Amino acid sequence: MKMTFYAQFVAGEDHESIKPLLQKNQAFGVGSVLDYSVEEDISQEEATRKDMEEETCRAQKPFVDWQWGASTYFYSDEAKCDQHMETFIKCIEASGGSSTDGFSAVKMTALGRPQFLLQFSEVLVKWQRFFSFLAAKQGKEGLEALELGPLQDYLTKLGATGDYQSWFTGQKERCSGTIDMLDWNSLVDDRARVSELLVVPNLETGRLEPLFKTFTVEEEKQMERMLQRMDVLAKSAEENGVRLMVDAEQTYLQPAISYLTLEMQRVHNRERPIIFNTYQCYLKEAYDNVCLDVEKARRQGWRFGAKLVRGAYMYQERSRAQEMAYEDPIHPDYDATNRMYHKCLDHVLDEIGLHRQANVMVASHNEDTVKHTIERMNELGLLPSDNKVYFGQLLGMCDQISFPLAQAGFPVYKYVPYGPVNEVIPYLSRRAQENRGFMKGSQRERELLWRELKRRLATGDLLHRPAF
């Protein structure tokens, strides 16, 4: 394992052993996104046993999806989360010490209780769906703004006692009498002051009930602790000249992860982008999410930072949707995902071209996507030296894309996982599973390697080693 699959996709076991590879890549202009890829992949029985041993750990069946092999940190207690934070700090320091303008990857499930992320995600999704329900009542679709007067009348008819019209009129300068999804979501941000406005219909009783009905004081504290740990990591990143990539996770956790990530962007991305959120473009809702977050950054005056990926949990998500009988959140095929990826990418590139306040990592192994990005950059007058658009590929994959881009002056990064062999097996197995389709198309890379070998044989340059 160590000399084959591990050696291909993992940089080494610790911060010291990965330095030669980082320095070699840096010499060719290729930076690094460091990721300490220790993931837990345990059975449901093992999770239950741990719960019985640890009073601080509660197994919740709606969340524990070990049968899908989800790469989520198993929560044991707050001290363990602090240990994860210290590990991320070491990763940040290693990134700062080995390259300039590097990145470090962070998993939110390592910094708090995943069950909290699940519960908060359910709250956020329920609130957004209520907006869509109210929009339908006004004959509107998608993210269209609602008229405040009819909205107040309808909510009062449902039994709401809060004065929505006065609240939004007082909050919005030059209020036009309408509110959109961002205005609606702002009520969650101010939940301590406007609890009477945060109500949703109970489908079983038909009555309105508090949105945060099941949200306890302890869960509010868990959110605070998670944000405090992220704040420590963000400050460490600033001190070391590193940026943080918050990884995307499963759809049932992602709304809360994105909410918390954007909250950290609001605080730390004022002068330059420190925190980057990840958008999985195989999701049907990816474009709406990107549009909302870009607009939120524009209104609140911070720099939007995004990493666009196609997605890493397709088989898990589809199996779970089928098993639990809800709509598959994933696009039906690769072509649809491609179209969504380019749609999201174009929106962010247009934002960069217009306001120069956003940054994007194009994390893709698709040559057509790379070509499309370069063409759009040329159209918009974006130069590689502007450092607004970055390219990223996984270590061990698509060097024929990464290194020519770097030699042409584009900011390019390799996503560099590392960790002990026995502890990165879940990462490697997920990588193998999620890239089955890609590996079938590796003929292109083999052809290029064969062409280079023949060139070296013909020129007598077989043992040539580039200087670095």
C-alpha positions as CSV (number, residue, x, y, z in Angstrom):
1,M,0.0,0.0,0.0
2,K,2.7,2.5,1.0
3,M,4.7,2.1,-2.2
4,T,1.7,2.1,-4.5
5,F,-1.6,3.8,-3.9
6,Y,-0.5,5.7,-0.9
7,A,2.7,6.9,-2.6
8,Q,0.6,8.1,-5.6
9,F,-2.0,10.1,-3.7
10,V,-0.6,11.0,-0.3
11,A,2.5,13.2,0.3
12,G,3.8,11.6,3.5
13,E,3.0,10.7,7.1
14,D,3.8,14.0,8.9
15,H,4.7,17.7,8.5
16,E,8.4,16.9,8.1
17,S,8.2,14.1,5.6
18,I,6.0,16.1,3.1
19,K,8.4,19.1,2.9
20,P,10.6,17.7,0.0
21,L,7.5,17.2,-2.2
22,L,6.1,20.7,-1.4
23,Q,9.5,22.3,-2.1
24,K,9.8,20.4,-5.4
25,N,6.4,21.5,-6.6
26,Q,7.0,25.1,-5.4
27,A,10.2,25.2,-7.6
28,F,7.9,24.6,-10.6
29,G,5.5,27.2,-9.5
30,V,2.9,24.8,-8.1
31,G,1.6,25.7,-4.6
32,S,-0.1,23.4,-2.1
33,V,-3.4,23.0,-0.3
34,L,-2.4,21.0,2.8
35,D,-4.9,18.5,4.2
36,Y,-4.3,16.3,7.2
37,S,-6.5,13.5,5.8
38,V,-7.2,11.4,8.9
39,E,-10.8,10.4,8.6
40,E,-12.9,8.0,10.7
41,D,-14.8,5.2,9.0
42,I,-16.4,3.0,11.7
43,S,-19.4,0.8,11.8
44,Q,-22.7,1.7,13.3
45,E,-22.1,-0.9,16.1
46,E,-18.8,0.7,16.9
47,A,-20.4,4.2,17.0
48,T,-23.1,2.9,19.4
49,R,-20.5,1.3,21.7
50,K,-18.6,4.6,21.8
51,D,-21.8,6.4,22.7
52,M,-22.4,4.1,25.7
53,E,-18.8,4.6,26.9
54,E,-18.9,8.4,26.5
55,E,-21.7,10.4,28.2
56,T,-20.7,13.4,26.1
57,C,-21.3,11.6,22.8
58,R,-24.9,11.0,21.7
59,A,-25.5,8.7,18.8
60,Q,-28.4,10.1,16.7
61,K,-29.7,7.7,14.1
62,P,-30.8,10.4,11.6
63,F,-27.2,11.6,11.5
64,V,-25.0,8.4,11.9
65,D,-24.6,7.4,8.3
66,W,-21.7,5.0,8.7
67,Q,-23.3,2.6,6.2
68,W,-22.5,5.2,3.5
69,G,-18.8,5.3,4.6
70,A,-19.1,9.1,5.1
71,S,-15.8,10.8,5.8
72,T,-17.0,12.7,8.9
73,Y,-15.1,13.1,12.1
74,F,-16.6,11.1,14.9
75,Y,-17.4,13.4,17.8
76,S,-16.3,12.3,21.3
77,D,-16.1,15.5,23.3
78,E,-15.0,19.1,23.2
79,A,-11.5,18.3,24.2
80,K,-11.1,16.1,21.1
81,C,-12.3,19.1,19.0
82,D,-9.6,21.2,20.6
83,Q,-7.1,18.5,19.6
84,H,-8.3,18.7,16.0
85,M,-8.0,22.5,16.1
86,E,-4.3,22.1,17.2
87,T,-3.7,19.6,14.4
88,F,-5.1,22.2,11.9
89,I,-2.9,24.9,13.4
90,K,0.2,22.7,12.8
91,C,-1.0,22.1,9.2
92,I,-1.4,25.9,8.7
93,E,2.1,26.5,10.1
94,A,3.5,23.8,7.8
95,S,1.8,25.4,4.8
96,G,3.2,28.8,5.8
97,G,6.7,27.5,6.2
98,S,6.9,25.6,3.0
99,S,5.3,27.8,0.4
100,T,4.1,31.4,-0.2
101,D,0.4,32.1,-0.5
102,G,-0.5,28.5,0.4
103,F,-3.8,27.0,1.5
104,S,-4.8,24.7,4.3
105,A,-7.9,22.6,4.3
106,V,-10.3,22.4,7.2
107,K,-13.2,20.1,8.0
108,M,-16.0,21.7,10.1
109,T,-17.1,18.4,11.5
110,A,-13.7,18.2,13.2
111,L,-14.4,21.4,15.2
112,G,-17.7,20.5,16.8
113,R,-20.5,18.1,17.2
114,P,-21.8,16.9,13.8
115,Q,-25.2,16.3,15.3
116,F,-25.4,20.1,16.0
117,L,-24.6,20.7,12.3
118,L,-27.4,18.4,11.3
119,Q,-29.9,20.1,13.5
120,F,-28.9,23.6,12.5
121,S,-29.0,22.5,8.8
122,E,-32.5,21.3,9.3
123,V,-33.5,24.6,10.8
124,L,-31.9,26.6,7.9
125,V,-33.5,24.4,5.2
126,K,-36.9,24.6,6.9
127,W,-36.7,28.4,7.0
128,Q,-35.7,28.7,3.3
129,R,-38.5,26.3,2.3
130,F,-41.0,28.4,4.1
131,F,-39.8,31.4,2.0
132,S,-40.4,29.4,-1.1
133,F,-43.8,28.4,0.1
134,L,-44.7,32.1,0.8
135,A,-43.3,33.0,-2.6
136,A,-45.6,30.5,-4.3
137,K,-48.5,32.1,-2.5
138,Q,-47.6,35.4,-4.3
139,G,-47.2,33.6,-7.6
140,K,-43.4,34.0,-7.5
141,E,-40.6,31.5,-8.2
142,G,-37.1,30.8,-7.0
143,L,-35.3,33.8,-5.4
144,E,-37.8,36.5,-6.5
145,A,-38.6,39.1,-3.8
146,L,-41.8,39.0,-1.8
147,E,-44.1,42.0,-1.3
148,L,-44.2,42.9,2.4
149,G,-47.8,43.9,2.7
150,P,-49.3,40.7,1.4
151,L,-46.6,38.7,3.3
152,Q,-47.7,40.3,6.6
153,D,-51.4,39.7,5.9
154,Y,-50.9,36.1,5.1
155,L,-48.6,35.3,8.1
156,T,-51.1,37.1,10.4
157,K,-53.9,34.9,8.9
158,L,-51.8,31.8,9.7
159,G,-51.6,33.0,13.3
160,A,-48.2,34.9,13.4
161,T,-48.1,37.7,16.0
162,G,-44.9,39.4,14.9
163,D,-44.7,42.6,12.9
164,Y,-42.6,41.6,9.9
165,Q,-43.4,44.7,7.9
166,S,-42.1,47.1,10.6
167,W,-39.0,45.0,11.2
168,F,-37.9,44.9,7.6
169,T,-38.8,48.5,6.9
170,G,-36.6,49.5,9.9
171,Q,-33.7,47.3,8.8
172,K,-33.6,48.2,5.1
173,E,-32.5,51.6,3.9
174,R,-34.9,53.0,1.3
175,C,-37.1,50.0,1.7
176,S,-39.0,49.2,-1.6
177,G,-41.7,47.3,0.1
178,T,-40.2,43.9,-0.8
179,I,-37.8,41.4,0.7
180,D,-35.7,38.7,-0.9
181,M,-34.2,35.5,0.4
182,L,-31.2,37.3,1.9
183,D,-33.5,39.6,3.9
184,W,-35.5,36.6,5.0
185,N,-32.4,34.7,6.1
186,S,-31.2,37.8,8.1
187,L,-33.9,37.0,10.7
188,V,-31.9,33.9,11.6
189,D,-28.8,36.1,12.1
190,D,-30.8,38.2,14.5
191,R,-32.6,35.3,16.2
192,A,-31.9,36.5,19.7
193,R,-33.9,39.8,19.0
194,V,-36.6,38.6,16.7
195,S,-37.6,35.2,18.1
196,E,-41.3,36.0,17.7
197,L,-40.8,36.4,13.9
198,L,-39.1,33.0,13.5
199,V,-42.1,30.7,13.1
200,V,-42.9,28.0,10.5
201,P,-45.9,25.8,9.9
202,N,-46.1,22.4,11.5
203,L,-47.4,20.1,8.7
204,E,-49.0,17.7,11.1
205,T,-51.0,20.3,13.2
206,G,-51.3,23.0,10.6
207,R,-50.2,25.6,13.2
208,L,-47.2,27.9,13.4
209,E,-44.5,26.9,15.8
210,P,-41.1,28.4,16.8
211,L,-38.4,27.6,14.2
212,F,-35.8,27.0,17.0
213,K,-38.2,24.9,19.0
214,T,-35.7,22.0,19.4
215,F,-32.7,24.3,19.5
216,T,-31.3,24.4,23.1
217,V,-29.1,26.8,24.9
218,E,-26.4,24.1,24.8
219,E,-26.6,24.0,21.0
220,E,-26.2,27.8,20.9
221,K,-23.1,27.3,23.0
222,Q,-21.8,24.6,20.6
223,M,-22.2,27.0,17.7
224,E,-20.2,29.7,19.6
225,R,-17.4,27.2,20.4
226,M,-17.3,26.1,16.8
227,L,-17.0,29.7,15.6
228,Q,-14.4,30.4,18.3
229,R,-12.2,27.5,17.0
230,M,-12.6,28.7,13.4
231,D,-11.6,32.2,14.6
232,V,-8.4,30.8,16.1
233,L,-7.6,29.0,12.9
234,A,-8.4,32.2,10.8
235,K,-6.1,34.3,12.9
236,S,-3.3,31.6,12.7
237,A,-3.8,31.6,8.9
238,E,-3.4,35.4,8.7
239,E,-0.2,35.3,10.9
240,N,1.3,32.6,8.6
241,G,0.2,34.1,5.3
242,V,-2.1,31.1,4.6
243,R,-5.7,30.9,3.4
244,L,-8.3,28.4,4.7
245,M,-10.3,26.1,2.5
246,V,-13.4,24.8,4.4
247,D,-14.2,21.5,2.8
248,A,-17.8,20.7,1.7
249,E,-19.4,17.7,3.4
250,Q,-22.7,15.8,3.0
251,T,-25.8,17.7,2.0
252,Y,-27.5,17.1,5.3
253,L,-24.6,19.0,7.1
254,Q,-23.7,21.5,4.4
255,P,-26.3,24.3,5.0
256,A,-24.9,24.8,8.6
257,I,-21.3,24.5,7.4
258,S,-21.8,27.1,4.7
259,Y,-23.7,29.4,7.1
260,L,-20.8,29.3,9.7
261,T,-18.2,29.6,6.9
262,L,-19.8,32.7,5.5
263,E,-20.0,34.1,9.0
264,M,-16.3,33.7,9.3
265,Q,-15.8,35.3,5.9
266,R,-17.8,38.3,7.0
267,V,-15.3,38.8,9.9
268,H,-12.0,37.9,8.3
269,N,-12.4,38.6,4.6
270,R,-12.6,42.4,4.9
271,E,-9.1,43.2,3.4
272,R,-8.3,40.1,1.5
273,P,-9.8,36.6,1.2
274,I,-8.7,34.4,4.1
275,I,-11.6,31.9,4.3
276,F,-12.9,30.0,1.2
277,N,-16.2,28.1,1.1
278,T,-16.5,25.0,-1.1
279,Y,-19.4,24.6,-3.6
280,Q,-20.2,21.1,-5.0
281,C,-21.6,21.6,-8.4
282,Y,-23.1,18.2,-8.8
283,L,-25.8,19.5,-6.5
284,K,-29.0,20.8,-8.2
285,E,-29.0,23.9,-5.9
286,A,-25.4,24.9,-6.4
287,Y,-26.0,27.9,-8.6
288,D,-28.7,29.4,-6.3
289,N,-26.3,29.0,-3.4
290,V,-23.4,30.7,-5.2
291,C,-25.6,33.6,-6.3
292,L,-27.0,34.1,-2.8
293,D,-23.5,34.1,-1.2
294,V,-22.0,36.4,-3.8
295,E,-24.8,38.9,-3.2
296,K,-24.4,38.5,0.5
297,A,-20.7,39.4,0.3
298,R,-21.5,42.4,-1.9
299,R,-24.1,43.8,0.5
300,Q,-22.1,43.2,3.6
301,G,-18.8,44.5,2.1
302,W,-16.5,41.5,2.4
303,R,-14.5,39.5,-0.2
304,F,-16.1,36.4,-1.5
305,G,-13.8,33.3,-1.6
306,A,-15.0,30.1,-3.3
307,K,-13.6,26.7,-4.3
308,L,-15.7,25.1,-7.0
309,V,-15.6,21.3,-7.2
310,R,-17.8,18.8,-9.0
311,G,-18.4,16.8,-5.8
312,A,-17.1,14.1,-3.6
313,Y,-20.0,12.2,-2.1
314,M,-22.1,11.2,-5.1
315,Y,-22.5,7.5,-4.4
316,Q,-23.2,8.2,-0.7
317,E,-25.8,10.9,-1.4
318,R,-27.7,8.8,-4.0
319,S,-27.8,5.7,-1.8
320,R,-29.0,7.7,1.1
321,A,-31.7,9.5,-0.9
322,Q,-33.0,6.2,-2.2
323,E,-32.9,4.6,1.2
324,M,-34.7,7.5,2.9
325,A,-37.1,8.2,0.1
326,Y,-36.3,11.8,-0.7
327,E,-35.4,13.5,-4.0
328,D,-31.9,12.8,-5.3
329,P,-30.0,16.1,-4.7
330,I,-27.5,15.2,-7.4
331,H,-27.6,16.0,-11.1
332,P,-28.6,13.0,-13.2
333,D,-25.4,12.8,-15.2
334,Y,-21.9,14.2,-15.8
335,D,-23.0,16.6,-18.6
336,A,-25.5,18.2,-16.3
337,T,-22.9,18.6,-13.6
338,N,-20.5,20.1,-16.2
339,R,-23.1,22.7,-17.2
340,M,-23.8,23.6,-13.5
341,Y,-20.0,23.9,-12.9
342,H,-19.5,26.3,-15.8
343,K,-22.7,28.2,-14.8
344,C,-21.4,28.8,-11.3
345,L,-17.9,29.5,-12.5
346,D,-19.1,32.1,-15.0
347,H,-21.2,33.9,-12.3
348,V,-18.1,34.2,-10.0
349,L,-15.8,35.2,-12.9
350,D,-18.4,37.9,-13.9
351,E,-18.4,39.2,-10.3
352,I,-14.6,39.3,-10.3
353,G,-14.6,41.2,-13.6
354,L,-17.1,43.7,-12.4
355,H,-16.0,44.4,-8.8
356,R,-12.6,42.7,-8.3
357,Q,-13.7,41.7,-4.8
358,A,-14.1,37.9,-5.3
359,N,-11.6,35.0,-5.6
360,V,-12.2,31.5,-6.9
361,M,-10.3,28.2,-6.9
362,V,-11.2,26.2,-10.1
363,A,-10.7,22.8,-8.6
364,S,-11.0,20.6,-11.7
365,H,-9.3,17.8,-13.6
366,N,-11.4,18.6,-16.7
367,E,-9.3,20.1,-19.5
368,D,-12.3,21.7,-21.1
369,T,-13.1,23.5,-17.9
370,V,-9.6,24.8,-17.6
371,K,-9.7,26.1,-21.2
372,H,-13.1,27.7,-20.6
373,T,-11.8,29.5,-17.5
374,I,-8.8,30.9,-19.4
375,E,-11.0,32.0,-22.3
376,R,-13.3,33.8,-19.9
377,M,-10.4,35.4,-18.1
378,N,-9.2,36.8,-21.4
379,E,-12.7,38.1,-22.2
380,L,-12.9,39.8,-18.8
381,G,-9.3,41.2,-18.8
382,L,-8.3,39.1,-15.8
383,L,-4.5,38.4,-15.7
384,P,-2.9,35.5,-13.9
385,S,-0.9,38.0,-11.9
386,D,-4.1,39.5,-10.5
387,N,-4.3,36.4,-8.2
388,K,-8.1,36.3,-8.4
389,V,-8.4,32.9,-10.1
390,Y,-6.6,29.8,-9.0
391,F,-6.5,26.3,-10.4
392,G,-6.3,23.2,-8.3
393,Q,-5.8,19.4,-8.9
394,L,-5.3,16.5,-6.5
395,L,-1.9,15.2,-5.8
396,G,-1.1,12.3,-8.1
397,M,-3.6,13.3,-10.7
398,C,-3.5,15.4,-13.9
399,D,0.1,16.7,-13.7
400,Q,-0.3,17.4,-17.4
401,I,-2.7,20.2,-16.5
402,S,-1.1,21.5,-13.3
403,F,2.5,22.0,-14.4
404,P,1.9,23.6,-17.8
405,L,-0.5,26.1,-16.2
406,A,2.1,27.0,-13.6
407,Q,4.8,27.5,-16.3
408,A,2.4,29.8,-18.1
409,G,2.2,31.9,-15.0
410,F,-1.2,30.9,-13.6
411,P,-1.6,30.3,-9.8
412,V,-1.8,26.5,-9.5
413,Y,-2.2,24.4,-6.4
414,K,-2.0,20.7,-5.7
415,Y,-4.4,19.4,-3.0
416,V,-1.9,17.6,-0.8
417,P,-3.2,15.0,1.7
418,Y,-0.9,13.6,4.3
419,G,-1.1,11.3,7.4
420,P,-0.1,7.9,8.7
421,V,-0.8,5.0,6.3
422,N,-3.3,3.2,8.5
423,E,-5.3,6.4,9.3
424,V,-5.7,7.7,5.7
425,I,-7.2,4.5,4.3
426,P,-10.8,5.9,4.5
427,Y,-9.6,8.9,2.5
428,L,-8.0,6.6,-0.1
429,S,-11.0,4.3,-0.4
430,R,-13.3,7.3,-0.9
431,R,-10.9,8.7,-3.4
432,A,-10.9,5.4,-5.3
433,Q,-14.7,5.2,-5.2
434,E,-15.5,8.7,-6.1
435,N,-13.0,8.8,-9.0
436,R,-14.0,5.5,-10.7
437,G,-15.4,7.3,-13.6
438,F,-12.4,9.6,-13.9
439,M,-9.9,6.8,-13.8
440,K,-11.6,5.1,-16.7
441,G,-10.8,8.2,-18.7
442,S,-7.1,8.3,-17.8
443,Q,-6.1,7.1,-21.3
444,R,-5.2,10.7,-22.1
445,E,-2.6,10.9,-19.4
446,R,-1.1,7.5,-20.4
447,E,-0.8,8.8,-24.0
448,L,1.0,11.9,-22.9
449,L,3.4,9.9,-20.7
450,W,4.1,7.5,-23.6
451,R,4.7,10.4,-26.0
452,E,7.2,11.9,-23.5
453,L,9.0,8.6,-23.0
454,K,9.5,8.2,-26.8
455,R,10.7,11.8,-27.1
456,R,13.4,11.1,-24.4
457,L,14.5,7.9,-26.1
458,A,14.8,9.6,-29.5
459,T,16.8,12.5,-28.1
460,G,19.0,10.5,-25.7
461,D,17.5,12.5,-22.8
462,L,16.1,9.4,-20.9
463,L,17.7,10.2,-17.6
464,H,17.1,14.0,-17.7
465,R,16.0,15.5,-14.4
466,P,14.8,19.1,-14.3
467,A,16.7,21.3,-11.8
468,F,14.7,22.6,-8.9
